[in-house]
């Protein structure tokens, strides 16, 4: 294969991401690299620079997202779900699921039952720091059509909502939040769900309102998180089971 050094054209990169979404259970990084016309090494480097995570992580995120939906849509055994999304080993699937979602597969089902009876209320899970940022929340007008949405703003080690956040807050009806900086997790991500959202909206949203600050934050100041509908976007899916953070 000829190794290319120029950046991937936007249409070709979108084609790669579309293929990843369509065939997530069977593709490898080498398959995606071949589709793009790059060696796996160069493709991984360019992919990571574009999305903030590697292509292997992206494929895994898509598979785990599919698994979350299957687990909550039916009562299929966990081992069958693991196989359907491309995992050969139940133990490997369970380990990867827990590390990216924050709870085990069976716990996700129990969490859905719990929040159907008791939706999470605003709460804070913050690490102390002498420095902080004021985060202005910019939500589209459509977000208020069913009342003030619940908005999660948190710190992650990577610019993707994979794994539980290191620190953050769940709020509603406020224009801004003040967050201490979080060492080792400089990426600020936001996620909003409608008021009175059902468990599926919270755990596997079909049309999430998301926001990602484009740069890591390590100094005090003020920033704006602009939330937008992620439908049709090729962003990594929201994997964190955020309601698991609320112990109320």
C-alpha positions as CSV (number, residue, x, y, z in Angstrom):
1,X,0.0,0.0,0.0
2,X,1.2,3.5,-0.8
3,X,1.8,5.6,2.3
4,X,0.3,9.0,2.0
5,X,1.5,12.0,4.1
6,X,-1.0,14.6,3.2
7,X,-4.1,15.1,5.5
8,X,-7.1,13.1,4.8
9,X,-9.6,15.0,2.7
10,X,-12.8,15.9,4.6
11,X,-15.0,13.7,2.4
12,X,-12.7,10.7,2.7
13,X,-12.5,11.1,6.4
14,X,-16.3,11.3,6.7
15,X,-16.4,8.1,4.6
16,X,-14.1,6.4,7.0
17,X,-16.2,7.4,10.0
18,X,-19.4,6.4,8.3
19,X,-17.9,3.0,7.5
20,X,-16.9,2.7,11.2
21,X,-20.4,3.4,12.3
22,X,-22.0,1.0,9.8
23,X,-19.7,-1.9,10.3
24,X,-18.5,-1.3,13.9
25,X,-18.7,-5.0,15.0
26,X,-16.5,-6.4,12.3
27,X,-13.9,-3.7,11.4
28,X,-10.4,-3.3,12.6
29,X,-8.1,-0.3,12.5
30,X,-6.3,-1.8,9.6
31,X,-9.5,-2.0,7.7
32,X,-10.2,1.7,8.3
33,X,-6.6,2.6,7.3
34,X,-6.9,0.7,4.1
35,X,-10.2,2.5,3.3
36,X,-8.4,5.8,3.8
37,X,-5.4,4.8,1.8
38,X,-2.9,5.1,4.7
39,X,-0.7,2.8,6.6
40,X,-2.1,1.9,10.0
41,X,0.6,4.0,11.7
42,X,-0.1,7.2,9.8
43,X,-3.8,6.7,9.8
44,X,-3.8,6.4,13.6
45,X,-1.8,9.5,14.0
46,X,-4.0,11.6,11.7
47,X,-7.2,10.1,13.2
48,X,-6.1,10.9,16.7
49,X,-5.3,14.5,15.7
50,X,-8.7,15.0,14.2
51,X,-10.9,13.4,16.9
52,X,-8.8,13.4,20.1
53,X,-8.9,9.6,20.4
54,X,-7.4,6.8,18.4
55,X,-9.3,4.8,15.8
56,X,-9.2,1.7,18.0
57,X,-10.8,3.7,20.9
58,X,-13.4,5.0,18.5
59,X,-14.4,1.6,17.2
60,X,-14.6,0.3,20.8
61,X,-16.8,3.3,21.8
62,X,-19.2,2.5,18.9
63,X,-19.4,-1.1,20.0
64,X,-20.0,-0.3,23.6
65,X,-22.7,2.2,22.6
66,X,-24.4,-0.5,20.6
67,X,-24.1,-2.8,23.6
68,X,-25.7,-0.2,25.9
69,X,-28.7,0.0,23.6
70,X,-29.1,-3.7,23.4
71,X,-28.9,-4.2,27.1
72,X,-31.6,-1.6,27.8
73,X,-33.9,-2.7,24.9
74,X,-34.2,-6.4,25.8
75,X,-33.3,-9.1,28.3
76,X,-30.7,-10.9,26.1
77,X,-27.9,-12.5,28.1
78,X,-24.8,-10.3,28.5
79,X,-22.7,-12.9,26.6
80,X,-25.0,-12.7,23.6
81,X,-24.7,-8.9,23.6
82,X,-21.0,-9.1,23.8
83,X,-20.8,-11.4,20.8
84,X,-23.3,-9.3,18.8
85,X,-21.1,-6.2,19.1
86,X,-17.8,-8.0,18.2
87,X,-16.3,-9.2,21.4
88,X,-15.0,-12.8,21.5
89,X,-14.7,-12.9,25.3
90,X,-17.3,-12.1,27.9
91,X,-14.6,-11.2,30.4
92,X,-12.9,-8.8,27.9
93,X,-16.3,-7.2,27.1
94,X,-17.3,-6.8,30.7
95,X,-13.9,-5.2,31.6
96,X,-14.0,-2.8,28.6
97,X,-17.7,-2.0,29.3
98,X,-17.0,-1.1,32.9
99,X,-13.9,1.0,32.1
100,X,-15.8,3.1,29.4
101,X,-19.3,3.3,30.9
102,X,-18.4,3.3,34.6
103,X,-20.6,0.4,35.6
104,X,-20.8,-3.3,34.7
105,X,-23.3,-4.4,32.0
106,X,-25.8,-5.9,34.5
107,X,-25.5,-2.8,36.7
108,X,-26.5,-0.6,33.7
109,X,-29.9,-2.4,33.6
110,X,-30.3,-2.0,37.4
111,X,-29.4,1.7,37.0
112,X,-32.1,2.2,34.4
113,X,-34.6,0.7,36.8
114,X,-33.4,3.0,39.6
115,X,-33.6,6.2,37.7
116,X,-37.0,5.4,36.3
117,X,-38.3,5.7,39.8
118,X,-36.0,8.4,41.1
119,X,-34.4,10.7,38.4
120,X,-31.1,12.2,39.5
121,X,-31.3,15.6,41.1
122,X,-28.7,18.4,40.7
123,X,-25.5,17.4,42.5
124,X,-21.7,18.2,42.5
125,X,-18.8,15.9,42.5
126,X,-15.9,18.3,42.6
127,X,-12.2,18.0,43.5
128,X,-10.8,20.9,45.4
129,X,-8.4,23.2,43.5
130,X,-7.2,26.8,44.2
131,X,-7.9,27.6,40.5
132,X,-11.2,27.4,38.7
133,X,-13.2,28.4,35.6
134,X,-16.6,30.0,35.2
135,X,-18.4,28.1,32.5
136,X,-21.2,29.9,30.7
137,X,-23.8,27.4,29.4
138,X,-25.2,28.3,25.9
139,X,-28.1,26.1,25.1
140,X,-30.3,26.2,22.0
141,X,-33.8,27.6,22.5
142,X,-35.3,24.2,21.7
143,X,-33.7,22.8,24.9
144,X,-36.2,24.7,27.0
145,X,-39.4,23.5,25.2
146,X,-40.1,20.9,28.0
147,X,-38.7,22.9,30.9
148,X,-35.2,23.5,32.2
149,X,-33.0,20.6,31.0
150,X,-30.5,18.8,33.2
151,X,-27.0,19.7,32.2
152,X,-23.9,17.8,33.1
153,X,-20.6,19.7,32.9
154,X,-17.5,17.7,33.8
155,X,-13.7,17.2,33.4
156,X,-12.4,14.3,31.4
157,X,-8.8,13.2,30.6
158,X,-9.5,13.1,26.9
159,X,-11.8,15.2,24.6
160,X,-14.4,12.4,24.5
161,X,-17.0,11.2,27.1
162,X,-15.5,7.8,27.6
163,X,-15.3,6.5,31.1
164,X,-16.6,8.4,34.1
165,X,-15.5,12.0,34.5
166,X,-13.0,12.9,37.2
167,X,-15.1,15.9,38.4
168,X,-18.2,17.8,37.5
169,X,-21.7,19.0,38.3
170,X,-25.3,18.2,37.3
171,X,-27.3,21.4,37.2
172,X,-30.6,22.8,36.0
173,X,-32.0,26.3,35.4
174,X,-28.7,28.1,35.8
175,X,-26.8,30.3,33.2
176,X,-23.3,29.3,34.4
177,X,-21.3,27.1,36.8
178,X,-18.1,27.6,38.6
179,X,-15.8,24.5,38.5
180,X,-12.4,24.0,40.1
181,X,-9.8,22.9,37.6
182,X,-9.0,19.2,37.7
183,X,-5.4,18.0,37.4
184,X,-5.0,15.2,34.9
185,X,-8.4,15.9,33.3
186,X,-8.2,19.2,31.4
187,X,-11.0,18.6,28.9
188,X,-14.4,20.2,29.6
189,X,-17.4,18.4,28.2
190,X,-21.1,19.1,28.6
191,X,-24.2,17.0,28.0
192,X,-27.9,18.1,28.3
193,X,-31.1,16.0,28.5
194,X,-34.7,17.3,28.5
195,X,-36.5,17.9,31.7
196,X,-38.3,14.7,32.8
197,X,-36.2,12.6,30.4
198,X,-36.8,8.9,30.6
199,X,-33.9,6.4,31.5
200,X,-33.1,5.8,27.8
201,X,-32.7,9.6,27.2
202,X,-30.2,9.7,30.1
203,X,-28.2,6.6,29.4
204,X,-28.3,6.2,25.6
205,X,-29.7,9.4,24.1
206,X,-30.8,9.4,20.5
207,X,-30.3,13.1,20.0
208,X,-28.0,14.4,22.7
209,X,-27.2,18.0,23.2
210,X,-23.4,18.0,23.7
211,X,-20.6,20.5,24.0
212,X,-16.8,20.0,24.0
213,X,-14.4,22.8,24.7
214,X,-11.9,22.7,21.9
215,X,-8.7,23.1,24.0
216,X,-7.5,21.7,27.3
217,X,-8.0,24.1,30.2
218,X,-5.3,24.4,32.8
219,X,-5.6,28.1,33.9
220,X,-8.3,30.1,35.6
221,X,-10.7,32.1,33.5
222,X,-14.1,32.1,31.8
223,X,-15.3,30.0,29.0
224,X,-18.5,29.3,27.1
225,X,-19.8,25.8,26.3
226,X,-22.1,26.0,23.3
227,X,-24.4,22.9,23.2
228,X,-25.6,21.5,19.9
229,X,-27.6,18.6,18.6
230,X,-25.1,15.8,17.9
231,X,-27.4,13.9,15.4
232,X,-25.5,13.2,12.2
233,X,-22.2,14.0,13.8
234,X,-19.3,11.6,13.9
235,X,-18.3,12.4,17.5
236,X,-17.6,9.6,19.9
237,X,-20.8,8.5,21.6
238,X,-21.6,9.5,25.2
239,X,-20.6,6.3,27.1
240,X,-20.5,7.6,30.7
241,X,-23.4,6.3,32.8
242,X,-23.6,9.7,34.5
243,X,-26.6,8.9,36.8
244,X,-24.3,6.4,38.5
245,X,-22.5,9.3,40.0
246,X,-25.5,10.5,41.9
247,X,-25.8,8.7,45.3
248,X,-29.1,10.4,46.3
